[in-house]
Amino acid sequence: MPKKLPRTPLGWTAFVLTAVLCFWLGHLFNGTTVEATYIPSFLKSAPQAFQASWRVDSGGGAASTTNTITSVDTNYATVQFLGCTNTASVAINPGPVRYPTSYKAKMVVTTATTITTSVNATDTVYGAPVTNTCNGVVVEYLPVLLKQAVQRGTISLAAAASNTATITAVGSKAFLVPCGYDINISISTGPNTWDPKIELTNSNTVTFTTGAATTGTGCFQVVDPK
């Protein structure tokens, strides 16, 4: 008759520890709801990237163009200006002068399905046509996460280096989304006027500034989270 193998202390220890662990877990979670932390997205829909490309020369171009997007709530959507390229060039000596009279562009959410990209005026051109190619992205926020609808507008410069716009007061979490600018330039204006800045300077003021007096328009959108 075969001999029975002796039970080892290690086997009994593992059994007792397993039983104690099961009892403890059952007591811990009995009648208790376990909740996981959930961080919701602050976006209502996926961002929509687009590109606007059109002739802006006075020989057959236009001052604006439009892009069609998937419908958004215009009260809670912004368009982020990502920059432009321009085919205009300058030939001072010898040859004719050719320059972009409207440098860069501004973008606006004009309807639920339309983005309008524009410059101040068509370019003065001597030679080949001029094309602006600008990129942007549309972001739609969840209304429940904002204190109020997005505030948007433009600020114009008329032979000035700075100007402001007054908005409805926003909270400390508010931020500005730039939607572009266009600056009228010529061979008599310096590079310090070509790249302005636009910022939320206090709870109800947006400021558009260049390095020297010039003519142009800056575009802004202010988002006010709860």
MISE-554118 format. One record per residue (C-alpha): residue number from 0; x, y, z. Coordinates in Angstrom, 1 decimal, decimal comma, padded with zeros to 4 digits. Each point is the difference from the previous one (the first is absolute). Layout:
// MISE-554118
+------+--------+--------+--------+
: resi :   east :  north :     up :
+------+--------+--------+--------+
:  NUM :      X :      Y :      Z :
...
+------+--------+--------+--------+
This chain:
// MISE-554118
+------+--------+--------+--------+
: resi :   east :  north :     up :
+------+--------+--------+--------+
:    0 :  000,0 :  000,0 :  000,0 :
:    1 :  001,5 :  003,3 : -001,1 :
:    2 :  001,0 :  002,5 :  002,7 :
:    3 : -001,9 :  003,3 :  000,2 :
:    4 :  002,2 :  003,1 : -000,5 :
:    5 :  000,2 :  002,1 :  003,1 :
:    6 : -001,7 :  003,4 : -000,1 :
:    7 :  002,6 :  002,8 :  000,1 :
:    8 : -000,4 :  003,1 :  002,1 :
:    9 :  000,4 :  002,1 : -003,1 :
:   10 : -003,1 : -001,5 : -001,6 :
:   11 : -002,1 :  000,8 :  003,1 :
:   12 :  001,4 :  003,5 :  000,1 :
:   13 : -001,0 :  000,8 : -003,6 :
:   14 : -003,5 : -001,4 :  000,6 :
:   15 : -000,5 :  002,2 :  003,2 :
:   16 :  001,4 :  003,1 : -001,7 :
:   17 : -002,3 : -000,5 : -003,1 :
:   18 : -003,0 : -000,4 :  002,3 :
:   19 :  000,8 :  003,1 :  002,0 :
:   20 :  000,5 :  002,0 : -003,2 :
:   21 : -003,3 : -001,1 : -001,5 :
:   22 : -001,8 :  000,8 :  003,3 :
:   23 :  001,6 :  003,5 :  000,2 :
:   24 : -000,8 :  000,8 : -003,6 :
:   25 : -003,6 : -001,2 :  000,4 :
:   26 : -000,4 :  002,2 :  003,1 :
:   27 :  001,6 :  003,0 : -001,7 :
:   28 : -002,2 :  000,1 : -003,1 :
:   29 : -003,2 : -001,5 :  001,5 :
:   30 : -002,7 :  002,6 : -000,8 :
:   31 :  002,6 :  002,5 : -001,2 :
:   32 : -000,1 :  001,7 : -003,4 :
:   33 :  003,4 :  000,4 : -001,5 :
:   34 :  000,3 :  003,3 : -002,1 :
:   35 :  002,6 :  000,7 : -002,6 :
:   36 :  001,1 :  003,6 : -000,7 :
:   37 : -001,3 :  001,2 : -003,4 :
:   38 :  001,4 :  003,0 : -001,7 :
:   39 : -002,4 :  001,1 : -002,8 :
:   40 :  001,2 :  001,5 : -003,3 :
:   41 : -000,5 :  003,8 : -000,2 :
:   42 : -000,7 : -000,4 : -003,7 :
:   43 : -003,4 : -000,6 : -001,5 :
:   44 :  001,4 : -001,3 : -003,3 :
:   45 :  003,3 : -000,9 : -001,6 :
:   46 :  002,2 :  003,0 : -001,2 :
:   47 : -000,4 :  000,8 : -003,7 :
:   48 :  003,2 :  001,0 : -001,8 :
:   49 : -000,4 :  001,9 : -003,4 :
:   50 :  002,0 :  001,9 : -002,5 :
:   51 : -001,0 :  003,2 : -001,9 :
:   52 :  001,8 :  000,7 : -003,2 :
:   53 : -001,0 :  002,7 : -002,4 :
:   54 :  001,2 :  002,8 : -002,3 :
:   55 :  000,3 :  003,4 :  001,8 :
:   56 :  001,4 :  002,1 : -002,8 :
:   57 : -001,8 :  003,0 : -001,5 :
:   58 :  000,3 : -001,6 : -003,5 :
:   59 : -002,7 : -002,5 :  000,7 :
:   60 :  000,1 : -001,0 :  003,6 :
:   61 : -002,3 :  000,6 :  002,9 :
:   62 :  000,3 :  001,3 :  003,6 :
:   63 : -001,6 : -003,1 :  001,5 :
:   64 : -000,9 : -003,6 : -000,4 :
:   65 : -002,0 : -002,6 :  001,9 :
:   66 :  000,3 : -003,6 :  001,2 :
:   67 : -002,8 : -002,4 :  000,8 :
:   68 :  000,2 : -002,0 :  003,3 :
:   69 : -002,1 : -002,4 :  001,9 :
:   70 : -002,7 :  001,9 :  001,9 :
:   71 :  001,0 :  001,5 :  003,4 :
:   72 : -001,7 :  002,2 :  002,6 :
:   73 :  001,4 :  003,4 : -000,9 :
:   74 : -000,6 :  001,2 :  003,6 :
:   75 :  002,5 : -002,5 :  001,3 :
:   76 :  002,5 : -000,5 : -002,9 :
:   77 :  003,3 :  001,7 : -000,8 :
:   78 :  002,3 :  000,0 : -003,0 :
:   79 :  003,7 : -000,1 :  000,7 :
:   80 :  002,1 :  001,9 : -002,6 :
:   81 :  003,1 : -002,2 : -000,8 :
:   82 :  001,7 :  002,3 : -002,5 :
:   83 :  000,3 :  000,9 : -003,7 :
:   84 :  002,4 : -000,1 : -002,9 :
:   85 : -000,1 :  002,6 : -002,8 :
:   86 :  001,5 : -000,3 : -003,5 :
:   87 :  000,7 :  003,8 : -000,3 :
:   88 :  003,5 :  001,1 : -000,4 :
:   89 :  002,0 :  003,3 :  000,0 :
:   90 :  002,2 :  001,1 : -002,8 :
:   91 :  001,3 :  003,5 :  000,7 :
:   92 :  002,9 :  000,6 : -002,4 :
:   93 : -000,2 : -000,8 : -002,8 :
:   94 : -003,6 : -000,8 : -000,9 :
:   95 : -003,4 :  000,8 :  001,4 :
:   96 : -000,9 :  000,0 :  003,6 :
:   97 : -002,5 : -002,7 :  001,0 :
:   98 : -001,0 : -000,6 :  003,6 :
:   99 : -003,0 : -001,3 :  002,0 :
:  100 : -002,0 :  003,1 :  001,1 :
:  101 : -001,9 : -002,3 :  002,3 :
:  102 :  002,4 : -002,2 :  002,0 :
:  103 : -001,4 : -003,1 :  001,7 :
:  104 : -003,8 : -000,5 :  000,4 :
:  105 : -002,8 : -000,3 :  002,6 :
:  106 : -002,5 : -002,9 :  000,4 :
:  107 : -003,6 :  000,2 :  001,4 :
:  108 : -002,6 : -002,6 :  000,8 :
:  109 : -002,7 :  001,7 : -002,1 :
:  110 : -002,7 : -002,7 :  000,1 :
:  111 : -000,4 : -003,5 :  001,5 :
:  112 :  001,6 : -001,5 : -003,1 :
:  113 :  002,1 :  002,9 : -001,4 :
:  114 :  003,4 :  001,4 :  000,7 :
:  115 :  000,9 :  003,3 : -001,7 :
:  116 :  003,7 :  000,9 : -000,6 :
:  117 :  000,7 :  003,5 : -001,1 :
:  118 :  002,6 :  002,8 : -000,5 :
:  119 : -000,5 :  003,7 :  000,2 :
:  120 :  000,3 :  000,5 : -003,8 :
:  121 :  001,2 : -001,7 : -003,1 :
:  122 :  003,7 :  000,2 : -000,7 :
:  123 :  001,5 :  002,6 : -002,3 :
:  124 :  001,8 : -002,2 : -002,6 :
:  125 :  002,3 :  000,6 : -002,8 :
:  126 :  000,7 : -003,4 : -001,5 :
:  127 : -001,2 : -003,4 :  000,9 :
:  128 : -003,2 : -000,7 :  002,1 :
:  129 :  000,3 : -000,1 :  003,8 :
:  130 : -001,4 : -002,9 :  002,0 :
:  131 : -000,6 : -000,1 :  003,8 :
:  132 :  000,0 : -003,5 :  001,5 :
:  133 : -001,2 :  000,0 :  003,7 :
:  134 : -000,6 : -002,8 :  002,5 :
:  135 : -002,3 : -000,1 :  002,9 :
:  136 : -001,8 : -002,4 :  002,4 :
:  137 : -003,6 :  000,3 :  001,4 :
:  138 : -000,5 : -001,1 :  003,6 :
:  139 : -003,5 : -000,4 :  001,5 :
:  140 : -000,4 :  000,1 :  003,8 :
:  141 : -002,6 : -001,6 :  002,2 :
:  142 : -002,4 :  002,8 :  001,0 :
:  143 : -000,4 : -001,3 :  003,5 :
:  144 :  003,7 :  000,6 :  000,7 :
:  145 : -000,1 :  003,7 : -000,9 :
:  146 : -001,3 :  002,9 :  002,0 :
:  147 : -001,2 :  001,8 : -003,1 :
:  148 :  000,1 : -000,2 : -003,8 :
:  149 :  003,3 :  000,6 : -001,8 :
:  150 :  000,6 :  003,7 : -000,5 :
:  151 :  001,5 :  000,9 : -003,4 :
:  152 :  000,9 :  003,2 : -001,8 :
:  153 :  002,6 :  002,0 : -001,9 :
:  154 :  002,2 :  003,0 :  000,9 :
:  155 :  001,0 :  002,5 : -002,7 :
:  156 :  003,1 :  002,1 : -000,2 :
:  157 : -000,1 :  003,2 : -002,0 :
:  158 :  003,5 :  001,5 : -000,1 :
:  159 :  000,4 : -001,1 :  003,6 :
:  160 :  002,2 : -002,5 :  001,9 :
:  161 : -002,6 : -001,2 :  002,4 :
:  162 : -003,8 : -000,2 :  000,6 :
:  163 : -002,4 : -001,8 :  002,3 :
:  164 : -003,4 : -001,7 :  000,1 :
:  165 : -002,3 : -000,2 :  003,1 :
:  166 : -001,7 : -003,4 :  000,7 :
:  167 : -002,3 : -001,3 :  002,6 :
:  168 :  002,0 : -000,7 :  003,2 :
:  169 :  001,5 : -003,5 :  000,2 :
:  170 :  001,4 : -002,1 :  002,8 :
:  171 :  003,5 : -000,9 :  000,9 :
:  172 :  000,0 : -003,2 : -002,1 :
:  173 : -000,9 :  001,9 : -003,2 :
:  174 :  002,4 : -000,1 : -003,0 :
:  175 :  000,3 :  001,6 : -003,4 :
:  176 :  000,0 : -002,0 : -003,2 :
:  177 :  001,6 :  002,1 : -002,8 :
:  178 : -001,8 : -000,4 : -003,4 :
:  179 :  002,6 :  001,9 : -002,1 :
:  180 :  000,8 :  003,5 : -001,2 :
:  181 :  000,7 :  001,9 : -003,1 :
:  182 :  002,4 :  002,9 : -000,2 :
:  183 :  000,3 :  002,4 : -002,9 :
:  184 :  003,7 :  000,2 : -000,9 :
:  185 :  002,1 :  001,8 : -002,6 :
:  186 :  003,6 :  000,6 : -000,8 :
:  187 : -000,2 :  002,9 :  002,4 :
:  188 : -001,0 : -002,1 :  003,0 :
:  189 :  002,4 : -001,9 :  002,1 :
:  190 : -000,1 : -003,6 :  001,3 :
:  191 : -000,9 :  001,2 :  003,5 :
:  192 : -003,6 :  000,6 : -001,3 :
:  193 : -000,4 : -003,4 : -001,7 :
:  194 : -000,5 : -002,3 :  003,0 :
:  195 : -002,3 :  001,6 :  002,6 :
:  196 : -001,3 : -001,6 :  003,2 :
:  197 : -003,5 : -000,3 :  001,4 :
:  198 : -000,6 : -000,8 :  003,6 :
:  199 : -002,6 :  000,1 :  002,9 :
:  200 :  001,5 :  002,8 :  002,1 :
:  201 : -002,7 : -000,1 :  002,7 :
:  202 : -003,4 : -001,5 :  000,8 :
:  203 : -001,8 :  002,1 : -002,6 :
:  204 :  002,7 :  001,4 : -002,4 :
:  205 :  001,7 : -001,5 : -003,1 :
:  206 :  003,1 :  001,9 : -001,3 :
:  207 :  001,4 : -000,1 : -003,6 :
:  208 :  003,6 :  001,3 : -000,3 :
:  209 :  002,7 :  000,4 : -002,6 :
:  210 :  003,5 :  001,4 :  000,2 :
:  211 : -000,8 :  003,2 : -001,8 :
:  212 : -003,0 :  001,9 : -001,4 :
:  213 : -001,7 : -001,8 : -002,9 :
:  214 : -003,4 : -001,0 : -001,4 :
:  215 : -001,6 : -003,4 :  000,5 :
:  216 : -002,4 : -002,2 :  001,9 :
:  217 :  000,4 : -002,6 :  002,7 :
:  218 : -002,5 : -002,8 :  000,7 :
:  219 : -000,7 : -001,5 :  003,4 :
:  220 : -002,3 : -002,5 :  001,9 :
:  221 : -000,2 : -000,3 :  003,8 :
:  222 : -000,9 : -003,2 :  001,7 :
:  223 : -001,2 :  000,2 :  003,6 :
:  224 :  000,0 : -003,4 :  001,8 :
:  225 : -001,9 : -000,7 :  003,2 :
+------+--------+--------+--------+
